[in-house]
Amino acid sequence: MEQTFSFRQRLKTFILVMLPVLVTNLAIMSVHLSDTMMTGHVNSVELAGVAVAANIYMPLFVTCMGIVSGLSPTIAHLYGGGDSAEIRRVVRQSFYWALLLGLFGSLLIYFGTPVLLDRLNLEQRVWEVAFGYSRVMMFCLPVSMAVVALREFMNALGCTRITMLITSLTAPLNIFFNYVFIFGAGPVEPLGGVGAACGTLAAFSAAALIHAAVARWMSPFDGYRIFDGMPKPQVHEWSKALKIGFPIGLAMLSETSIFGAMGLCIATYGTLTAAASQSAFSVTSMLYAIPMSCSIALTILVGFELGAGRPKDAVSYTNIGRVVSLGAAVILIGAAWLARYQVAAMFTGEGELLELIAGFVAYAALMNGADSLNAPLQGALRGYRDVKAVLILSIISFWVVGMPLGWVLAELAGQGAYGYWQGVISGLFVGFILLAIRINKVKKGQLCLKGKNPD
């Protein structure tokens, strides 16, 4: 990345950083989408089992990923300031705490999943699929965190096209392994929903090896020599990265756990409703790829500009990211609404289930509109390293407004499972207002600080 001097140059730089991140995110999300879509073509019971297990696993996965993603603004600031030695030290130390974080999450899955499943009064086969899926995915979590650490290192240096190419290989690998394990091939017996977890584990293991090889031998990463020897763990230094990472991770936990809680509450409405809602969650994840990519690009670019002492350029990038995110959302909302039945048909051929999925997909489109307003502001604030504010506002929008309102609409106002979606969408719009107020305050503070300390 280099300094820019005009709006056109900044827009070009933003697109060059954001587009590879978008492809990367689509590839990552397609891994979990293919689990849902391919399992749905076995039967609705297998899909419901995967849905319940995913609602338990995903909050842990995204939380851990969020904590590790705290590396990105840290490294971006160091890169903007030209401190290569500190970048090498931070990345090498991150391997220790990222793997420990993944192992801790695996223990939570091992001990917590049976307790949660027993409380849901599920059909026996749904319980068995959810339990088996979780048992396999607990091995995937530490591997995934190693991949995230290496990806954040590469992204923070502005090399998002390289991570795009690597991650693009993961999606077809996951589809291949899913087919083998879900439906059976050769000597492999069909495993149904549990096979989806086996396919994901195999795909992420391959991704970890590819990321490590690129970091070891490809320029510019080879110049940092992150794999030359094993440094001693410096536990007292981990707090610097975790100080930024934990609020990011907890904010992402606040967001993803709301969907987990929604999924578990909706599961009480029956197997078909749970399967339909989970299918719509998968669509939401894919639609969220654009605002999330704008968010990640803003974290990188805002962090880089602030590290180089250019707060006005950071403000300009923030404005560009907000416009791009909102413009893309308008197009996607219309497309998802018009094609909701075609989208539903990708998950099932069962008539009743298809109708339910189409209804939830309409709400998924509305949720994407709210996300397109929120995500760029969150990414910019993380670039400013104002991560605690993002955490607090996330909790307010999801857990103070969204989930309580959703429960009232679903259980008291007679909206049923749709009420939970309505409540969370309302919470997202409240969050947007609060984030907009916060970022205006932060931007003014940075500009005033720059005015007092000119170059």
Secondary structure, DSSP 4 states (H G I P E B T S, - for coil): -----SHHHHHHHHHHHHHHHHHHHHHHHHHHHHHHHHHHTT-HHHHHHHHHHHHHHHHHHHHHHHHHTTHHHHHHHHHHTT-HHHHHHHHHHHHHHHHHHHHHHHHHHHHHHHHHHHTTT--HHHHHHHHHHHHHHHHHHHHHHHHHHHHHHHHHTT-HHHHHHHHHHHHHHHHHHHHHHHH-BTTBPP-THHHHHHHHHHHHHHHHHHHHHHHHHSTTGGGG-TTSS-PPP-HHHHHHHHHHHHHHHHHHHHHHHHHHHHHHHHHTT-HHHHHHHHHHHHHHHHHTHHHHHHHHHHHHHHHHHHHTT-HHHHHHHHHHHHHHHHHHHHHHHHHHHHTHHHHHHTT---HHHHHHHHHHHHHHHHHHHHHHHHHHHHHHHHHTT-HHHHHHHHHIIIIIIIHHHHHIIIIISS-THHHHHHHHHHHHHHHHHHHHHHHHHHHHHHHHHHHHS--
